[in-house]
């Protein structure tokens, strides 16, 4: 295997950890060599409700612990540990997490923030 096509660890890096309202986002895919797929950890340490966000990417969420709720179009999707949600690009969602909620997210394209830094 050459260096360009071998698996690499994607540890937390403080410089790529951001607070977004009640959420903390750990972007883990930076400097891994992936060009189309981004991913990381979403945490609600103290719980809370985020602001509405219109996704400029397709996203998968896997709940590791706690309860994650996705509010959209007057509906609520509640996810428990082990459950997965798929959110298509263009959906407007409000993320809500109980205290201690942690989820893994994967999204594409990874460089969405260059063209759409404020969402769609």
N, C-alpha and C positions, 0 to 999 in steps of 0.2 A: 504494500500500500504506500502511496506517496502521501506527503503531508497534506496536500490539498484535498484529498478525498478520504481522510480518516476521521473517525469520531473524535470529538473533543468535549471536555467538561464545560458546563456553562454555569459557573458559580455566581453568587450575588456579588455585585460590584457597587459600592456606595455611589459612584459617579453616575450610575444608571438606575438609581432608585429614586422615585419621585412620589411626593404626596399629591393627591388629587382629591381634595375634599376629605371625606372620611376614609378614602382608600389609599393604600400604599401600593405602588406598582414597581415591581422589580423586573426590569427588562433584562432577560438572561441570554438572549440570542446575539447580542452585540459581540463582535470580534470572534464569532464562531465559524465564519466562512459561509454561512447561509445567506443567500441573496434574495430569496422569495418568501421565506417563512420566518416569522418572528414569534417570540414566545417568552413567557416568564411567569411570575407569581403575582397574584392579586390578593391583597390582605385587607381585612377590616378588623384591625386590632381592637378598636373600641366600638365597632358597629357604626351604622349610620346609613344615610341615603345620599347618593351622588346627584349631580345635576343631569338633566337630559343630555344625551349624546347621540348624534346621528353618525353611525359607523361608516368610515371611508375604507373599510376592509371587511373581509369575511372572518368570523371569529368562532373558535371552539372554546368552551369553558368546561373544566372538570373540577368538581368540588372535592376538596381534600378533607376539610373539616368545617363545621358550622352549617349555617343555612344561608344560601344566596338566593335573592329574589331578583327577577328581571321584570320590570314594569314596562309595558308597551301597549299602545292602542287601547287603553282602558282595561287591560288584562294583566295578570301577574302569573309568572312561571316561577314556582318555588323548587329549588334544587337542594337535595340533601347530599351528604358525602357519598361519593361513588357515582353520582349522576352527572350527565353531560348535556350541555345545551349547544346548539348550533345557531349562530346569529348571522343572517346574511347582510352583506354590504347594503347600506341605505336604510337599515332599520334604525328607528329612534328608540333608545332604551334608557331606562334609569336603573342603575345598579344599586341594590340594597343588601347589606350584609349584617348578620347578627354579630355581636362581639365575638372575636376569635375566628371568624370565617376566613378560610384560605382556599384559593382556587388556582389551578394552573390554566393559563390561556395560551392558545396558539392562534396566529392570525396571518393573513396574506392579503396584500403584499406587505413585506416587512418595512418598506420605506414609505409607507402611507403618509407619514408626518411631513415629508418634503413638499408634497403637493397640497395636502390638506391639514395643516397644523392645528386648525380649530374644528376639525370634523367636517362633515358635508353640510 
